[in-house]
Amino acid sequence: MATNFKNISNDGYAKISVEEGNLLKKRVVELLKEATKEGTQEITIVSSEPIFFKAKGILEPKHELESWDDDTFNYFLEHIAFEHISGVRPSVKVQDNAGYIEVNTKFFDKLMIENNFSKDFAVTVKGKTLRIHAVSIYNGSGTYNKYKMCFTIRVVMNEIPDYTSLNLPEIFEKTTTLTSGLVLISGHTGSGKSTTIASLINAINKNPAIRRSILTIEDPVEFVHKSSQAMILQRAIGINTEDYTQATRDALRENVDTVVIGELREVEAMDNAIRLAEMGKLVFATVHCNSAEDAINRIVDEFPGDIQESVRSRIAEVIVGIMHQNLEVVMNEKSKKDEQIPSASGFLIQNANQKSELREDYSRKGIAKIINSKPWGFSYEKSYKELVNRGIILDTPANKNKLVPK
């Protein structure tokens, strides 16, 4: 990739002056400062283009921030993010006393080639986690081996919120009292799925009446849990294990009773999640789909056609809860601020009779009936009324239009 540096060695290292290095560092620090400001949700950085921030659901360019060139990307990756990518600290490349700094101008290229042109990792800055997705994008030149460097970043608070503060349906917090089964949290990217699961695990961890051994498998780890009333082990994809398939395969042999799977996206990992629930474990997992009604189909459709019905039947035996959530910006009547408020729908099974009702019809239509007509289901409308009754929002046509999808 293009670089402004001169005197580059054959292995891609450029010796630059400390002054030049400080300019790169300043560019990075300015962005990190802006990233940790309240309300920042997402950041998109593309080489030599304006940097975009999303706050409260609104995407805007930050023209006051200097664009990153390829050298800035490589400096950030090698000197700030290296150990978060590889799990080990880099060899020292900073040679201030010698009057120069070494920067690997091929770092991003190597990262892309070794990771199928995308890499996920996280960096912690001032109490917030930056969940970074590094990817190469088309640069418009029409040349196959030319691309632009790109980071898409999600900003996550390190402090784990209480479930109640998330303004989600109160009934779903009862998943923390379950001892076995499969709990699915669905939604789009950035809808708060990871935060929801972290809050539920935190509730288990703080409850002295619940003694659990908990394993989380994430890519990357967003919230760091400290064992309190529960023993919590956390594994990061790419650092502690190869992928979700290997990590869930390991979990089948590990002495844990609650397992968190950051995302169900590999067929064997999906099968292992079902197997863990069949073994009597409590499994929390996220899936990307459009509704609670679609969550089971989202998993089943990944399997070969000849075994899909048996997979659907297995899921029906172990599923205990599904919640789909999205975030919409509306006025919070308690804080008097525009905030992201969730719209949510789903169900929570708490007894054998409810399980029997699900078994009778676990098709998409059957799940929709449970959500909309059973007391143990919660529709968008029901969740909306709960928010109004709790004084979180006002009952207005505008709020209802946002939080109760048609």
C-alpha positions in Angstrom: 0.0 0.0 0.0 1.0 3.6 -0.5 3.2 5.2 2.2 4.7 8.6 2.7 7.8 7.1 4.4 11.2 6.9 2.7 14.1 4.5 3.4 11.9 1.4 3.7 13.7 -1.8 4.2 12.9 -5.0 2.3 10.8 -6.3 5.2 8.6 -3.2 5.1 10.0 -1.3 8.1 10.5 2.4 7.8 12.7 4.4 10.1 11.0 7.7 10.8 12.0 10.6 13.1 10.5 10.9 16.5 8.9 14.1 15.3 7.1 12.2 12.5 6.1 9.5 14.9 4.7 12.0 17.3 2.5 13.4 14.5 1.1 9.9 13.8 0.5 9.4 17.6 -1.2 12.8 17.8 -3.6 11.9 15.0 -4.5 8.6 16.8 -4.8 10.2 20.2 -7.2 12.9 18.9 -9.4 10.3 17.5 -9.4 8.2 20.7 -10.3 11.2 22.8 -13.3 11.9 20.6 -14.2 8.2 20.6 -14.5 8.1 24.4 -16.9 11.1 24.6 -20.4 10.4 25.9 -22.8 9.3 23.2 -20.4 8.0 20.6 -21.6 4.7 19.2 -19.8 3.9 16.0 -16.8 5.2 14.1 -15.8 4.5 10.5 -12.2 5.3 9.3 -11.2 4.9 5.7 -7.7 5.7 4.5 -7.5 9.3 3.3 -11.2 10.0 3.7 -13.3 11.9 6.2 -13.8 10.1 9.5 -17.5 9.5 10.4 -19.0 9.2 13.9 -22.4 7.9 14.8 -24.0 9.2 18.0 -27.6 8.7 19.1 -28.3 7.0 15.7 -27.1 9.9 13.6 -24.1 9.5 11.3 -21.9 12.7 10.7 -18.4 13.4 9.4 -15.9 14.7 11.9 -14.1 17.3 9.7 -12.2 18.6 12.7 -10.3 15.3 12.9 -7.4 14.8 10.5 -8.0 11.9 8.0 -5.9 8.8 8.6 -3.4 7.8 5.8 -2.0 4.3 5.5 0.9 5.1 7.7 -1.5 6.1 10.6 -3.3 2.8 10.2 0.0 0.8 10.4 1.3 2.9 13.3 -2.0 2.3 15.3 -1.9 -1.5 14.5 1.7 -2.0 15.5 2.3 0.4 18.3 -1.1 0.5 20.0 -3.2 -2.5 19.0 -0.7 -5.2 18.5 -1.1 -7.2 21.7 -4.9 -7.0 21.3 -4.7 -8.6 17.8 -2.1 -11.3 18.6 -2.4 -11.8 22.3 1.3 -11.1 22.8 3.3 -7.9 23.3 5.3 -6.7 20.3 9.1 -6.5 20.3 10.2 -2.9 21.0 10.4 -0.9 17.9 10.4 2.6 19.4 14.0 3.9 19.5 13.6 7.4 20.9 17.1 7.5 22.2 18.4 6.7 18.7 16.3 9.5 17.3 14.0 7.4 15.2 10.9 5.1 15.4 10.3 2.0 13.3 6.9 1.5 11.6 6.0 -1.6 9.7 4.5 -0.3 6.5 3.2 -3.8 5.6 1.4 -4.5 8.9 -2.2 -3.9 7.5 -1.4 -5.9 4.3 -0.1 -8.8 6.3 -3.1 -8.7 8.7 -5.5 -8.9 5.7 -3.6 -11.7 3.9 -3.4 -13.8 7.1 -7.1 -13.3 8.1 -9.0 -13.5 4.8 -9.1 -9.8 4.4 -10.8 -9.0 7.7 -9.9 -9.0 11.4 -11.8 -8.3 14.6 -10.1 -7.1 17.8 -10.8 -4.7 20.7 -8.8 -2.0 22.4 -9.7 -0.5 25.8 -9.5 3.3 26.2 -10.6 5.3 29.2 -13.2 2.9 30.4 -14.6 2.1 27.0 -13.9 -0.8 24.6 -13.4 0.0 20.9 -14.6 -3.1 19.1 -12.7 -2.8 15.8 -13.4 -4.6 12.5 -10.4 -4.1 10.2 -11.2 -4.7 6.5 -10.0 -3.8 3.1 -12.3 -2.0 0.7 -12.4 -1.3 -3.0 -10.5 1.8 -3.9 -12.1 2.5 -7.2 -9.0 2.0 -9.3 -10.1 -1.2 -10.9 -6.8 -2.8 -10.0 -7.2 -6.2 -8.2 -4.4 -5.8 -5.7 -5.1 -2.2 -4.7 -7.5 -1.4 -1.8 -8.1 1.1 1.0 -7.6 0.4 4.7 -10.8 0.6 6.8 -11.8 0.3 10.4 -15.4 0.1 11.5 -15.5 0.6 15.2 -18.2 0.1 17.8 -17.8 1.9 21.1 -18.8 -0.1 24.2 -18.9 1.0 27.8 -16.6 -1.2 30.0 -18.9 -0.8 33.0 -21.5 -3.6 32.8 -25.0 -2.0 33.2 -27.7 -3.5 35.4 -30.4 -5.2 33.3 -33.0 -2.8 34.7 -31.1 0.2 33.3 -31.4 -1.2 29.8 -35.2 -0.7 29.7 -35.8 -4.1 28.4 -38.8 -6.3 29.3 -38.6 -7.1 33.0 -39.7 -10.8 32.4 -36.6 -11.6 30.5 -34.3 -11.0 33.5 -35.7 -14.2 34.9 -33.4 -16.1 32.5 -30.8 -15.6 35.2 -32.7 -18.0 37.4 -32.8 -20.8 34.9 -30.4 -23.7 35.2 -30.5 -25.1 31.7 -31.7 -24.5 28.2 -31.0 -22.3 25.2 -31.6 -18.5 25.4 -31.3 -16.6 22.1 -30.8 -12.8 21.8 -31.4 -11.6 18.2 -31.1 -8.3 16.5 -29.0 -6.4 14.0 -25.4 -5.2 14.5 -25.3 -2.5 17.1 -28.7 -3.3 18.7 -27.2 -4.0 22.1 -27.2 -7.8 22.1 -23.8 -8.2 23.8 -24.7 -5.6 26.4 -27.9 -7.4 27.2 -26.1 -10.8 27.7 -23.3 -9.1 29.8 -26.0 -7.6 32.1 -27.6 -11.0 32.5 -24.3 -12.7 33.3 -23.4 -9.9 35.7 -26.7 -10.5 37.5 -25.8 -14.2 37.9 -22.4 -13.2 39.1 -23.7 -10.9 41.8 -26.3 -13.3 43.2 -25.0 -15.3 46.2 -28.0 -17.6 45.8 -26.7 -18.7 42.4 -23.4 -20.5 42.3 -22.4 -21.0 38.6 -19.3 -21.7 36.6 -19.6 -19.6 33.5 -17.7 -19.7 30.2 -17.9 -16.8 27.7 -16.7 -17.2 24.1 -16.5 -13.9 22.3 -15.0 -12.3 19.2 -13.6 -10.1 20.7 -14.2 -9.9 24.5 -16.2 -6.7 25.0 -17.0 -6.8 28.7 -14.5 -8.2 31.3 -16.2 -10.0 34.1 -14.5 -10.5 37.5 -15.5 -13.6 39.3 -17.7 -12.8 42.4 -20.4 -15.2 43.4 -19.8 -17.1 40.2 -16.6 -18.4 38.6 -16.2 -16.8 35.2 -13.8 -17.9 32.4 -13.5 -15.8 29.2 -12.0 -16.9 25.9 -11.4 -14.6 23.0 -11.5 -15.9 19.4 -8.1 -15.6 17.7 -6.3 -15.3 21.0 -7.4 -18.1 23.3 -9.1 -20.3 20.7 -9.2 -20.6 16.9 -12.9 -20.0 16.3 -16.4 -20.6 17.8 -16.4 -24.2 16.5 -13.3 -25.1 18.4 -14.3 -23.2 21.5 -17.8 -24.7 21.7 -16.2 -28.1 21.0 -13.9 -27.5 24.0 -16.9 -26.4 26.1 -18.5 -29.8 25.7 -15.6 -31.2 27.7 -15.3 -28.4 30.3 -16.7 -28.3 33.8 -19.0 -25.3 33.3 -22.7 -25.0 33.7 -23.4 -21.7 31.9 -22.0 -20.9 28.4 -22.1 -17.6 26.5 -21.6 -17.8 22.8 -20.9 -14.3 21.3 -22.4 -15.2 18.0 -23.9 -18.3 16.3 -22.4 -18.2 12.8 -20.8 -21.6 12.2 -22.8 -24.7 11.7 -20.8 -26.9 14.1 -20.9 -24.2 16.7 -24.7 -24.0 16.4 -24.9 -27.8 16.8 -22.6 -27.6 19.8 -24.7 -24.9 21.4 -27.8 -27.2 21.1 -25.7 -30.1 22.5 -24.6 -28.1 25.4 -28.3 -27.2 26.2 -29.2 -30.9 25.8 -26.5 -31.7 28.3 -28.2 -29.5 30.9 -26.1 -26.4 30.5 -27.7 -22.9 30.3 -26.6 -21.4 27.0 -26.9 -17.7 26.0 -26.2 -16.9 22.4 -26.8 -14.2 19.9 -28.0 -14.5 16.3 -28.4 -11.9 13.5 -32.0 -12.0 12.2 -35.0 -9.7 11.7 -37.3 -10.9 14.4 -37.8 -13.2 17.4 -40.0 -15.3 15.1 -37.1 -15.8 12.7 -34.5 -16.7 15.3 -35.0 -20.5 15.2 -35.2 -20.5 11.4 -32.0 -18.5 11.2 -30.2 -21.4 12.9 -32.1 -24.3 11.2 -31.5 -22.9 7.7 -27.7 -23.2 8.1 -28.0 -27.0 8.3 -28.3 -29.4 5.4 -31.8 -29.7 4.2 -32.2 -33.4 5.1 -31.6 -32.8 8.8 -33.3 -29.4 9.2 -36.5 -30.8 10.7 -34.6 -32.8 13.3 -32.5 -29.8 14.2 -35.7 -27.7 14.6 -37.2 -30.4 16.9 -34.0 -30.4 19.0 -34.1 -26.7 19.4 -37.8 -26.8 20.4 -36.8 -29.2 23.2 -34.1 -27.0 24.7 -35.2 -23.4 23.8 -36.3 -21.5 26.9 -36.3 -17.9 25.7 -35.9 -15.7 22.7 -35.7 -11.9 22.7 -35.3 -9.7 19.6 -34.2 -6.1 20.2 -33.6 -3.0 18.3 -32.6 0.5 19.5 -34.4 3.7 18.6 -33.7 7.3 19.7 -36.5 8.7 21.8 -36.8 11.1 24.8 -36.2 9.4 28.1 -38.7 11.0 30.5 -36.5 10.2 33.5 -33.3 11.7 32.2 -35.0 14.2 29.9 -32.5 13.4 27.2 -32.8 11.8 23.8 -31.5 8.2 24.4 -31.5 4.9 22.6 -34.5 3.0 23.9 -35.1 -0.7 22.9 -38.1 -2.1 21.1 -38.3 -5.7 22.1 -40.3 -8.9 21.5 -40.0 -12.5 22.4 -41.0 -15.1 25.0 -39.7 -16.8 28.2 -40.6 -20.4 29.1 -40.9 -20.9 32.9 -42.8 -24.2 33.3 -43.6 -27.5 31.7 -47.0 -26.4 30.4 -45.5 -23.5 28.4 -42.9 -25.9 27.0 -45.7 -28.2 25.9 -47.5 -25.3 24.2 -44.3 -24.5 22.2 -43.9 -28.1 21.2 -47.4 -28.1 19.7 -46.3 -25.5 17.1 -42.8 -24.2 16.9 -43.1 -22.8 13.4 -42.6 -19.1 12.7 -46.4 -18.7 12.9 -46.6 -20.6 16.1 -43.9 -18.5 17.7 -45.7 -15.3 16.6 -48.9 -16.6 18.3 -47.0 -17.1 21.5 -45.4 -13.7 21.4 -48.6 -11.9 20.7 -51.2 -13.8 22.7 -49.6 -15.7 25.6 -48.9 -14.2 29.0 -45.3 -15.5 28.8 -44.8 -13.8 25.5 -44.1 -10.1 25.0 -44.9 -8.3 21.8 -43.5 -4.9 20.7 -46.8 -3.4 21.8 -46.6 -5.1 25.3 -43.0 -4.0 25.7 -43.9 -0.4 24.7 -46.7 -0.3 27.2 -44.3 -1.5 29.9 -41.9 1.4 29.1 -44.8 3.8 29.3 -46.0 2.4 32.6 -42.5 2.6 34.1 -42.4 6.2 33.2 -39.4 5.7 30.8 -41.2 7.2 27.8 -44.4 9.1 27.0 -47.2 7.4 25.1 -47.1 9.5 21.9 -47.8 8.5 18.2 -44.1 9.3 17.4 -42.7 7.1 20.1 -45.1 4.3 19.3 -44.3 4.5 15.6 -40.6 4.0 16.4 -40.9 1.3 19.1 -43.8 -0.8 17.8 -42.8 -1.9 14.2 -45.6 -2.7 11.9 
